[in-house]
Amino acid sequence: MPTDVTRIASATLCDFAAAAFRAVGLPEQDALVVAGLMAEADLIGADAHGIFRLPQYIRRLEAGGVNKTPNITVNRTAAATALIDGDNGMGHLVVARAAEEAIGMAREAGIGWAGVRGSNHAGPASIYAAMPLEAGMIGIYSAVASANHMAPWGGTDLLLGTNPLAIAVPAGDAPPVVLDIATTVVSYGTIKNYVLQGRDFKPGWMIDRKDGSDLTDHNRSKDGVLLPIGGYKGAGLALILGLLAGSLNNAGVGKHVVDFNADDASTANTGQFVLALDIKRFIDPELFAALVVAHLDELRHSARLPGVDGIRLPGDERAKRRAERLSQGVPISAALCHVLNTLGARLNIGTLA
C-alpha cells in the first residue's frame, strides 16, 4: 500500500460516486446501486475496481459508450437457463440482474445459469459470485475482460483478456470461501493503479511484446503483454472462459473486444455469466458447512514451510479487510484523490478531501 494515503469513509465514497453518476444523467436508483457495488469493492480490498474506476465510467457515460437508461431484458430459455441482454447498460446493473435471475432459477431447479450480453465492465468478480451466498448457494461468475492484455501462449497479438473467475462457497457461520482470480498474474486494474502512482511493476507481471523480456517500467505499460497464470494453462483457461462468457452469449471476444481504456464511445457488448447452485439439492446445508469448516481448519493447521507465518486461504482476508475498512475508512492514494477531486470539481459535486 502506498504511504501517502488518506482514509475516507466508505459511505462518503459511495455518496460521491452516486452524485457523479447523477450529474451525468444516470437515474437516481441506478446511480445508488452502481455506487453501492463500487463501495463494496473498495471495502473488500478490490482497490482497482471500486472508486478507482469512477473517472473511466463517467467518461464512457458522457461519450455515449454506455446507455444511461437501458432496457435490461431476461429471456428464460429453460428451467435453469436464461439469457440477459443488458442493452449496453452499466455492467453492475446488468450482472446484478443476472445474479438475481440465477438465484431464482436455482431455487426452482437446483441450478441456475444466467448468461449476459450487451453489458459493460462490472467491477470485481467476487461481488457477483458472492451474491448467491445469501441464499445458501454456491456462486460462480466469469466475464470477458473489457480489454485484451494477453496474447495466446507463444504469441504477441493481444487477443485474450484477463478474463476473471470467481467462486464463492458458503461455510455456515464462518466466513465463506471466496476465490477471485484473473487469468493473468495480475489484473490490468493493478497495472493501471501502479501507473497512476508512478510505481514500477514487479518482475514476472509483463513482458515486452517485441522481444519477450521482462517489462517493469510503468511508463511503458502499453508496450507490454500480461503473462498468464501457470503459463499455457492460464492462457487456456482465459480462452475457455471467454467462450463461455462471450461466444455462448453472442458477446464480444478476441478482436471484437472493445478496449474501454482507450475507447469511450463504442459499444462494448461485454459478456458475462453467473451460476448459482443450491447446496441442499446435494447435501444438508449444515452438514456441508461443517465439512467445509473442518477441511479449512485442516488446511490452516497443516505444516508450513520455513518463514511462513500462516496459511492463507481464499476469502480469509476478505471479511477482516471489510471490517477494518468499515471502521477505519478506505485507503485512497494522494494520486487517486487528486483525480477524483478534479472530477468532482468538473461535475460541480464537491470534492472528497
RATANOR-V681960 format. One line per field, one symbol per residue. ss: DSSP state (@ for helix, = for strand, . for the rest). psi: psi as a letter, one per 30 degrees, with the letter a starting at -180 (. if undefined). A space follows every 10 residues. Layout:
ss->???
psi->???
This chain:
ss->....====.@ @@@@@@@@@@ @@@....@@@ @@@@@@@@@@ @@@....... @@@@@@@@@@ @@@....... ..======.. =====..... @@@@@@@@@@ @@@@@@@@@. =========. ....@@@@@. @@@@@.==== ===....=== =......=== =...====== =..======= =..=...@@@ @@@@@@@... .....===.. ...=...@@@ @@@===.=.. .@@@@@@@@@ @@@@@.@@@. ...@@@.... .........= ========@@ @...@@@@@@ @@@@@@@@@@ .......... .....@@@@@ @@@@@@@@.= ===@@@@@@@ @@@@@@@... ...
psi->klfilkkkke eeeeeeeeee eefggkleee eeeeeeeeee eeeggifggb fefeeeeeee eefgfkkfil iklkjjfaeg klkkjfhhlk eeeeeeeeee eeeeeeeeff kkjjlklhal kgakefeeef efefgglkkk kllklglkgk lljfafkjfk lgjlkkkkkl hbflklkjkj klglellfee eeeeeefhkl lkkfellkfe fglkjfjffg efflkkklkg bfeeeeeeee eeeefdefgh lklbffkkjf ffjffkkehk kllkkkkjef felkeeeeee eeeeeeeeee glkllkfjel kklkfefeee eeeefeeflk kkleeeeeee eeeeeefhga le.
